[in-house]
Amino acid sequence: MQSLDIHRSGMPDLQFVLLVVALCTSRLSSLNVPESLQATIFDRCWTLVNDHPPPTKAEERVLDLRAGTEVTLEAMVETIHSLLTEAGITTLRWDHPPSEPTRTSTPEALPLIERLQKLYPGPPDIADRGGEP
């Protein structure tokens, strides 16, 4: 089971907002947030960066935060904190193994992905030979 303390997440605000909104649109049955509250969190965050109503189709419920500002991001964090706190939820809990990406990366994102892979390399593809060359 995975968990996230909403007041001490240990992650930057942007990552926190993206994770919480992703959880709220994931349709995970194991998430400890009622579906109505999940929808409210997404809808309120949506209205902070868009001037039209939130989409109703599940596959379209994705936030694009590229046009947002630091103030917008702070407002989203506060919105998430206040809605969850009002509902008595201080820790998000869900049970779901990490899944493979559903979309391929855009050509523009590949340089960033390559740099991140250099910073955080995965385990080697070959088996450890016990120190033998």
VEXZA-677577 format. One line per field, with one value per residue (C-alpha): y, z, x; residue number from 0. Coordinates in nm, 4 decimals. Layout:
VEXZA-677577
c2: Y, ...
c3: Z, ...
c1: X, ...
pos: NUM, ...
//
This chain:
VEXZA-677577
c2: 0.0000, 0.3434, 0.6592, 1.0342, 1.2698, 1.5701, 1.8202, 1.6678, 1.5189, 1.5760, 1.6804, 2.0110, 2.1724, 2.0964, 1.7280, 1.7180, 1.8729, 1.6482, 1.3360, 1.4206, 1.5194, 1.2029, 0.9947, 1.1761, 1.0935, 0.7416, 0.5608, 0.3533, 0.1744, 0.1492, 0.5283, 0.6422, 0.9518, 0.9356, 0.9695, 1.2871, 1.4498, 1.3306, 1.5034, 1.8215, 1.8387, 1.8026, 2.0476, 2.3179, 2.2821, 2.2893, 2.6196, 2.7770, 2.7323, 2.7229, 2.9568, 2.6857, 2.4058, 2.0884, 1.8018, 1.5270, 1.2453, 1.0616, 1.0475, 1.4278, 1.5037, 1.6010, 1.9252, 2.1208, 2.3381, 2.4900, 2.8178, 2.8424, 3.0699, 3.0205, 3.1831, 2.9372, 2.6468, 2.7746, 2.8081, 2.4472, 2.3223, 2.5172, 2.3906, 2.0293, 2.0706, 2.2397, 1.9980, 1.6901, 1.8369, 1.9301, 1.5680, 1.4469, 1.3015, 1.3759, 1.0831, 0.9533, 0.5745, 0.3586, 0.0159, -0.0010, -0.1182, 0.1255, 0.0805, 0.1288, 0.4659, 0.4750, 0.7410, 0.7670, 1.0665, 1.3581, 1.4334, 1.7546, 1.5599, 1.3055, 1.5204, 1.5702, 1.1999, 1.1109, 1.3527, 1.2077, 0.8560, 0.9636, 1.1127, 0.8153, 0.5119, 0.1909, -0.1378, -0.2765, -0.5077, -0.7716, -0.9915, -0.9136, -1.1568, -1.1228, -0.8712, -1.0799, -0.8915
c3: 0.0000, -0.0898, 0.1088, 0.0967, 0.3953, 0.2432, 0.4778, 0.4724, 0.1271, 0.0926, -0.2685, -0.4569, -0.4943, -0.8668, -0.8125, -0.5223, -0.7308, -1.0292, -0.8119, -0.6223, -0.9378, -1.1123, -0.8193, -0.8280, -1.1973, -1.1823, -1.0918, -0.8364, -0.6169, -0.3363, -0.3001, 0.0384, -0.1081, -0.1996, -0.5729, -0.5207, -0.3422, -0.6129, -0.8717, -0.6622, -0.6246, -0.9989, -1.0876, -0.8515, -0.9726, -1.3321, -1.2774, -1.1530, -1.4947, -1.7393, -1.8267, -1.9415, -1.7501, -1.6677, -1.9129, -1.8282, -2.0229, -1.7996, -2.0650, -2.1042, -1.7323, -1.7478, -1.6127, -1.8265, -1.5826, -1.8352, -1.8494, -1.4705, -1.2437, -0.9026, -0.7508, -0.9385, -0.8116, -0.4534, -0.4905, -0.6082, -0.3146, -0.0743, -0.2457, -0.2184, 0.1443, 0.2509, 0.0731, 0.2092, 0.5603, 0.5666, 0.4791, 0.7640, 0.5282, 0.6199, 0.4411, 0.0973, 0.0699, -0.2372, -0.3516, -0.7075, -0.8512, -1.0767, -1.4360, -1.7680, -1.9403, -2.1634, -2.3948, -2.5696, -2.4945, -2.7325, -2.9185, -2.7169, -2.3893, -2.4901, -2.3927, -2.0437, -2.0097, -2.1154, -1.8577, -1.5850, -1.6778, -1.6360, -1.2943, -1.1792, -1.3711, -1.3377, -1.2350, -1.4805, -1.7526, -1.6809, -1.3752, -1.1137, -1.1527, -0.7902, -0.8693, -1.1452, -1.4647
c1: 0.0000, 0.1305, 0.0600, 0.1105, 0.0906, -0.0834, 0.0828, 0.4323, 0.4586, 0.8331, 0.7895, 0.7759, 0.4327, 0.4090, 0.4804, 0.2329, -0.0469, 0.0218, 0.0241, -0.2945, -0.4820, -0.3588, -0.4834, -0.8172, -0.8640, -0.7188, -1.0411, -0.8494, -1.0990, -0.8427, -0.7910, -0.9218, -1.0913, -1.4620, -1.5296, -1.7322, -1.4369, -1.1983, -1.4192, -1.4392, -1.0596, -1.0088, -1.2869, -1.1601, -0.8020, -0.9287, -1.1074, -0.7850, -0.6175, -0.9091, -1.1926, -1.4331, -1.6061, -1.4129, -1.4507, -1.6942, -1.5253, -1.2788, -1.0065, -1.0187, -0.9809, -0.6151, -0.4709, -0.2283, -0.0361, 0.2057, 0.0112, -0.0177, 0.1818, 0.3380, 0.0285, -0.1934, 0.0136, -0.0065, -0.3837, -0.4071, -0.2018, -0.4218, -0.7384, -0.6236, -0.5145, -0.8369, -1.0734, -0.8978, -0.8624, -1.2334, -1.3091, -1.0858, -0.8236, -0.4625, -0.2987, -0.3854, -0.3648, -0.3919, -0.2900, -0.1682, 0.1598, 0.3444, 0.2361, 0.4049, 0.3509, 0.0454, 0.1848, 0.5163, 0.7311, 0.7338, 1.0572, 1.0867, 1.0871, 1.3519, 1.6554, 1.5108, 1.4335, 1.7874, 1.9346, 1.7122, 1.8198, 2.1826, 2.1061, 1.8980, 2.0180, 1.8256, 1.9829, 2.2382, 2.1071, 2.3716, 2.3928, 2.6560, 2.9451, 3.0578, 3.3322, 3.4908, 3.5921
pos: 0, 1, 2, 3, 4, 5, 6, 7, 8, 9, 10, 11, 12, 13, 14, 15, 16, 17, 18, 19, 20, 21, 22, 23, 24, 25, 26, 27, 28, 29, 30, 31, 32, 33, 34, 35, 36, 37, 38, 39, 40, 41, 42, 43, 44, 45, 46, 47, 48, 49, 50, 51, 52, 53, 54, 55, 56, 57, 58, 59, 60, 61, 62, 63, 64, 65, 66, 67, 68, 69, 70, 71, 72, 73, 74, 75, 76, 77, 78, 79, 80, 81, 82, 83, 84, 85, 86, 87, 88, 89, 90, 91, 92, 93, 94, 95, 96, 97, 98, 99, 100, 101, 102, 103, 104, 105, 106, 107, 108, 109, 110, 111, 112, 113, 114, 115, 116, 117, 118, 119, 120, 121, 122, 123, 124, 125, 126, 127, 128, 129, 130, 131, 132
//
